[in-house]
Amino acid sequence: MARRAGSADLPLHGGRVPPWLGERMTRLGAVICQAIVHHYGRDELLRRLAHPFWFQSFGSVMGMDWHSSGITTSVLGALKRGLT
């Protein structure tokens, strides 16, 4: 298999996630994670969260812009609120 490499220029965004979006991300992220754990187990959820493309896609599904500089912090914050 050929190894591919590349780069992307992503803008740095300022500000915060709007409260309505943060609440939506918290609820939606928690339900998706619970479904993955229920059907595939905890290890599979952790494997998926560790995969950079899956994580970026997950953040987009939760409502973040795909190229947002705050996607990691926002997704993990939403999951922390939703899963505790």
C-alpha positions in Angstrom: 0.0 0.0 0.0 1.3 3.4 -0.9 1.9 5.8 1.9 0.3 9.2 1.5 1.3 12.4 3.2 0.0 15.9 3.0 -0.8 19.0 4.9 -3.7 21.4 5.3 -3.9 25.0 6.3 -6.7 25.5 8.8 -7.7 28.9 10.1 -7.4 29.7 13.8 -10.8 30.8 15.2 -11.4 32.9 18.2 -14.3 33.1 20.6 -16.5 30.4 22.2 -19.0 27.9 21.1 -22.5 29.4 21.4 -24.4 28.0 24.4 -27.1 26.4 22.2 -24.5 24.6 20.2 -22.6 23.4 23.3 -25.8 22.0 24.8 -26.6 20.2 21.5 -23.1 18.8 21.2 -23.3 17.5 24.8 -26.5 15.7 24.3 -25.7 14.3 20.8 -22.2 13.3 21.7 -23.3 11.4 24.8 -26.0 9.5 22.9 -23.6 8.5 20.1 -20.9 7.4 22.6 -23.4 5.4 24.6 -24.6 3.7 21.5 -21.1 2.8 20.4 -20.3 1.4 23.9 -23.6 -0.6 23.9 -23.1 -2.1 20.5 -19.3 -2.5 20.3 -17.8 -1.9 23.7 -15.7 0.6 25.5 -12.4 -0.3 23.7 -14.0 0.4 20.4 -15.1 3.8 21.5 -11.6 4.6 22.6 -10.2 3.3 19.4 -12.5 5.5 17.4 -11.8 8.6 19.5 -8.1 8.1 19.0 -8.5 8.0 15.2 -7.9 11.6 13.9 -10.2 11.4 10.9 -13.0 9.7 12.8 -12.6 12.3 15.6 -12.8 15.2 13.2 -15.9 13.7 11.5 -17.4 13.1 14.9 -17.0 16.7 15.8 -18.6 17.7 12.5 -21.6 15.5 13.2 -21.9 17.1 16.6 -22.2 20.5 15.0 -18.7 22.0 14.7 -17.3 23.3 11.5 -15.0 20.7 10.0 -12.1 23.1 9.8 -12.6 24.7 13.2 -9.4 25.1 15.3 -11.4 24.5 18.5 -12.9 21.2 17.5 -10.8 19.0 19.9 -11.4 21.2 23.0 -15.1 21.6 22.2 -15.8 17.9 21.5 -13.9 16.7 24.6 -15.6 19.3 26.7 -19.0 18.3 25.5 -18.2 14.6 26.1 -17.0 15.4 29.6 -20.2 17.1 30.4 -22.4 14.5 28.7 -20.8 11.4 30.0 -20.3 12.2 33.7 
